[in-house]
Amino acid sequence: MELIVRQVAKYYKDKKAVDGVSLRLTEGINGLLGANGAGKTTLMRMMCGILKPTIGTISLDGMDVSSEDYRAVLGYLPQDFGYYPDFTGQDFLLYLASLKGLSRHHAKRKSAELLELVSLQNVAKKKIKTYSGGMKQRLGIAQALLNDPYLLIVDEPTAGLDPKERVRFRNLIADLGKDTIVLLSTHIVSDVEQIADHMLMMSNGKIILNEPWDKNRTDLEQLYLKEFGGDDE
């Protein structure tokens, strides 16, 4: 299984938000580092079919990003995860499962399984507006997994979380990368340095680092600071 991005660019008038990116991603955790404004979100939105590239192509095992087959195996947690505050966590997952075409029986089973996976089973019948930031993010991961995706894209998932929730979320993502292509975008080095199998770094719309990652390496922060200065929070 592989995600192929070929010479993808996105232009807005005189600005190049993404400028000629080519990638080949396979199963595991693929970290995407870059300062705010580097082009990460634009690239990921194109990978999800939300934005159309100005030029270039994106495909997963031969399925074009614009196809129903591609969307059927995609899971996405955007940076600004929307939810219905008066829904319970359980009802929210059941609602989204119906939109994804799951049968009622399958939706109930899968929702219960995912609520346990993200440690929300004890608050499944509480309204989402009572959840902490970390609980909402974990619910976001659960909804992204409803269709058992082959490709999981998560954009700045730990922004605003306290250190304890960040670690918990990071461990959850690490487990998901065993048989799924996971692309995790962040501007926080510690979110990816210990769990990534492959590391990407983006600046001014271009990929400036693209290599397999050894989790025992200790120079990622230095590489990041060299490019972006102190902008890692």
C-alpha positions as a printed NumPy array, in Angstrom:
array([[  0.   ,   0.   ,   0.   ],
       [  1.38 ,   3.432,  -0.905],
       [  0.295,   7.017,  -1.231],
       [  1.848,   8.726,  -4.239],
       [  1.998,  12.52 ,  -4.519],
       [  3.433,  13.7  ,  -7.86 ],
       [  4.53 ,  17.303,  -8.397],
       [  1.569,  18.721,  -6.464],
       [  1.224,  22.493,  -6.212],
       [ -1.44 ,  24.904,  -5.005],
       [ -1.327,  28.534,  -6.111],
       [ -3.387,  31.442,  -4.821],
       [ -2.867,  34.402,  -7.146],
       [  0.78 ,  35.326,  -6.505],
       [  1.277,  32.935,  -3.555],
       [  2.519,  29.351,  -3.815],
       [  1.029,  27.628,  -0.753],
       [  2.41 ,  24.265,  -1.898],
       [  5.15 ,  24.246,  -4.518],
       [  5.902,  21.076,  -6.481],
       [  5.707,  18.418,  -3.733],
       [  6.412,  14.771,  -4.595],
       [  6.121,  12.015,  -1.958],
       [  5.789,   8.26 ,  -1.587],
       [  4.339,   7.215,   1.795],
       [  3.813,   3.663,   3.073],
       [  2.465,   2.027,   6.251],
       [  3.675,   3.534,   9.504],
       [  3.82 ,   6.954,  11.13 ],
       [  4.868,   9.685,   8.729],
       [  5.624,  12.886,  10.633],
       [  5.147,  16.209,   8.832],
       [  6.928,  19.039,  10.622],
       [  6.808,  22.698,   9.769],
       [  6.138,  26.094,  11.239],
       [  2.67 ,  27.616,  11.018],
       [  2.181,  28.786,   7.438],
       [  4.618,  26.279,   5.935],
       [  1.905,  24.735,   3.747],
       [  1.169,  21.599,   5.783],
       [ -2.596,  22.057,   6.074],
       [ -2.984,  22.959,   2.391],
       [ -1.06 ,  19.826,   1.401],
       [ -3.132,  17.613,   3.687],
       [ -6.412,  19.107,   2.481],
       [ -5.377,  18.237,  -1.061],
       [ -4.536,  14.701,   0.084],
       [ -8.073,  14.476,   1.487],
       [ -9.709,  15.747,  -1.699],
       [-11.002,  18.912,  -0.011],
       [ -8.819,  21.158,  -2.162],
       [ -8.008,  20.513,  -5.797],
       [ -4.332,  20.868,  -6.712],
       [ -3.45 ,  23.561,  -9.213],
       [ -1.176,  20.962, -10.803],
       [ -0.075,  17.433,  -9.918],
       [ -1.74 ,  14.153,  -8.932],
       [ -2.438,  12.229,  -5.72 ],
       [ -3.317,   8.526,  -5.58 ],
       [ -3.487,   5.639,  -3.131],
       [ -2.707,   2.239,  -4.658],
       [ -3.845,   3.582,  -8.031],
       [ -7.04 ,   5.211,  -6.695],
       [ -7.217,   8.908,  -7.575],
       [ -7.863,  11.316,  -4.711],
       [-11.09 ,  12.472,  -6.381],
       [-12.602,   8.966,  -6.515],
       [-15.188,   7.412,  -4.196],
       [-12.864,   4.436,  -3.684],
       [-10.156,   6.743,  -2.312],
       [-12.561,   8.522,   0.063],
       [-13.906,   5.175,   1.275],
       [-10.498,   4.26 ,   2.744],
       [ -9.59 ,   7.719,   4.06 ],
       [ -9.776,   8.856,   7.681],
       [ -9.272,  12.555,   8.464],
       [ -8.978,  14.611,  11.637],
       [ -8.703,  18.297,  10.668],
       [ -7.024,  20.916,  12.804],
       [-10.414,  22.416,  13.69 ],
       [-12.532,  19.375,  14.468],
       [-16.246,  20.19 ,  14.292],
       [-18.818,  18.47 ,  16.498],
       [-22.384,  18.878,  17.771],
       [-22.07 ,  19.972,  21.433],
       [-25.432,  18.555,  22.527],
       [-24.744,  15.121,  21.017],
       [-23.321,  12.469,  23.288],
       [-20.05 ,  10.928,  22.151],
       [-21.889,   7.72 ,  21.319],
       [-24.639,   9.443,  19.319],
       [-22.079,  11.513,  17.426],
       [-20.22 ,   8.396,  16.272],
       [-23.475,   6.648,  15.324],
       [-24.533,   9.691,  13.304],
       [-21.239,   9.881,  11.418],
       [-21.263,   6.122,  10.888],
       [-24.635,   6.449,   9.142],
       [-23.196,   9.177,   6.899],
       [-20.325,   6.826,   6.015],
       [-22.83 ,   4.158,   5.016],
       [-22.345,   1.686,   7.885],
       [-25.302,  -0.533,   8.738],
       [-26.974,   0.113,  12.101],
       [-25.594,  -3.122,  13.573],
       [-22.08 ,  -2.439,  12.273],
       [-22.249,   1.184,  13.458],
       [-23.184,   0.182,  17.008],
       [-20.425,  -2.407,  17.207],
       [-17.781,  -0.171,  15.667],
       [-18.703,   2.852,  17.787],
       [-18.48 ,   0.857,  21.004],
       [-15.137,  -0.627,  19.905],
       [-13.675,   2.789,  19.08 ],
       [-14.934,   4.474,  22.239],
       [-13.059,   1.823,  24.19 ],
       [ -9.972,   2.207,  21.998],
       [ -9.77 ,   5.941,  22.75 ],
       [-10.721,   5.439,  26.433],
       [-14.053,   7.262,  26.227],
       [-16.341,   4.332,  27.024],
       [-17.109,   5.738,  30.481],
       [-18.302,   9.078,  29.08 ],
       [-19.937,   7.729,  25.922],
       [-23.392,   8.915,  27.031],
       [-22.265,  12.361,  28.174],
       [-22.665,  15.409,  25.939],
       [-19.602,  16.428,  23.974],
       [-19.773,  19.97 ,  25.361],
       [-18.761,  18.52 ,  28.739],
       [-15.606,  16.894,  27.295],
       [-12.113,  18.269,  27.843],
       [ -9.974,  19.28 ,  24.872],
       [ -8.134,  15.986,  24.973],
       [-11.36 ,  13.988,  25.1  ],
       [-12.691,  15.854,  22.053],
       [ -9.488,  15.097,  20.151],
       [ -9.752,  11.421,  21.042],
       [-13.362,  11.451,  19.833],
       [-12.033,  13.021,  16.632],
       [ -9.665,  10.104,  16.136],
       [-12.536,   7.682,  16.782],
       [-14.684,   9.26 ,  14.046],
       [-11.749,   9.138,  11.634],
       [-11.447,   5.38 ,  12.21 ],
       [-15.106,   4.456,  11.682],
       [-14.482,   3.188,   8.154],
       [-11.263,   1.261,   9.013],
       [ -9.138,   3.576,   6.842],
       [ -5.974,   2.561,   5.042],
       [ -4.899,   6.226,   5.072],
       [ -5.256,   8.317,   8.231],
       [ -4.458,  12.033,   8.098],
       [ -4.328,  14.08 ,  11.297],
       [ -3.572,  17.811,  11.276],
       [ -2.051,  19.435,  14.397],
       [ -3.923,  17.021,  16.71 ],
       [ -2.269,  18.079,  19.991],
       [ -2.634,  21.857,  19.639],
       [ -3.996,  23.221,  22.916],
       [ -3.651,  19.963,  24.863],
       [ -1.866,  19.722,  28.195],
       [  1.353,  17.634,  28.368],
       [ -0.389,  14.559,  29.821],
       [ -3.028,  14.509,  27.074],
       [ -0.357,  15.063,  24.446],
       [  1.499,  11.934,  25.547],
       [ -1.722,   9.928,  25.651],
       [ -2.713,  11.075,  22.173],
       [  0.778,  10.396,  20.806],
       [  0.701,   6.821,  22.13 ],
       [ -2.705,   6.25 ,  20.542],
       [ -1.433,   7.449,  17.153],
       [  1.658,   5.237,  17.45 ],
       [ -0.532,   2.133,  17.844],
       [ -2.57 ,   3.047,  14.764],
       [  0.486,   3.186,  12.528],
       [  1.196,  -0.54 ,  12.608],
       [ -0.913,  -1.37 ,   9.534],
       [ -2.101,   2.036,   8.317],
       [ -0.487,   4.929,   6.471],
       [ -0.615,   7.687,   9.076],
       [  0.35 ,  11.252,   8.208],
       [  0.687,  13.38 ,  11.333],
       [  1.195,  17.107,  10.841],
       [  2.55 ,  19.258,  13.654],
       [  4.855,  22.134,  14.495],
       [  5.752,  20.499,  17.831],
       [  8.884,  18.34 ,  17.569],
       [  8.094,  16.156,  20.583],
       [  4.835,  14.998,  18.965],
       [  6.664,  12.943,  16.343],
       [ 10.328,  12.421,  17.212],
       [  9.747,   9.222,  19.239],
       [  6.985,   7.615,  17.158],
       [  7.717,   8.484,  13.504],
       [  8.931,   5.851,  11.059],
       [  9.454,   8.456,   8.359],
       [ 10.09 ,  12.18 ,   8.743],
       [  9.1  ,  15.033,   6.477],
       [  9.795,  18.703,   7.012],
       [  8.098,  21.488,   5.099],
       [  9.027,  25.137,   4.602],
       [  7.565,  27.755,   2.257],
       [  5.462,  25.165,   0.476],
       [  8.359,  22.8  ,  -0.246],
       [  9.524,  19.526,   1.343],
       [ 13.017,  20.154,   2.729],
       [ 13.45 ,  16.833,   4.586],
       [ 12.16 ,  13.441,   3.441],
       [ 13.796,  10.355,   4.952],
       [ 13.262,   7.234,   7.088],
       [ 13.514,   8.139,  10.756],
       [ 15.509,   6.409,  13.477],
       [ 13.631,   6.906,  16.758],
       [ 16.964,   6.851,  18.61 ],
       [ 18.134,  10.01 ,  16.855],
       [ 18.305,  13.091,  19.041],
       [ 18.946,  15.815,  16.481],
       [ 15.412,  16.506,  15.216],
       [ 14.937,  19.575,  17.381],
       [ 18.266,  20.961,  16.196],
       [ 17.237,  20.37 ,  12.564],
       [ 13.924,  22.09 ,  13.202],
       [ 15.408,  25.055,  15.024],
       [ 18.006,  25.521,  12.315],
       [ 15.212,  26.014,   9.772],
       [ 12.529,  27.701,  11.83 ],
       [ 14.215,  29.281,  14.85 ],
       [ 12.22 ,  29.073,  18.066],
       [  8.798,  28.557,  16.49 ],
       [  7.937,  25.127,  17.865],
       [  5.057,  26.071,  20.106]])
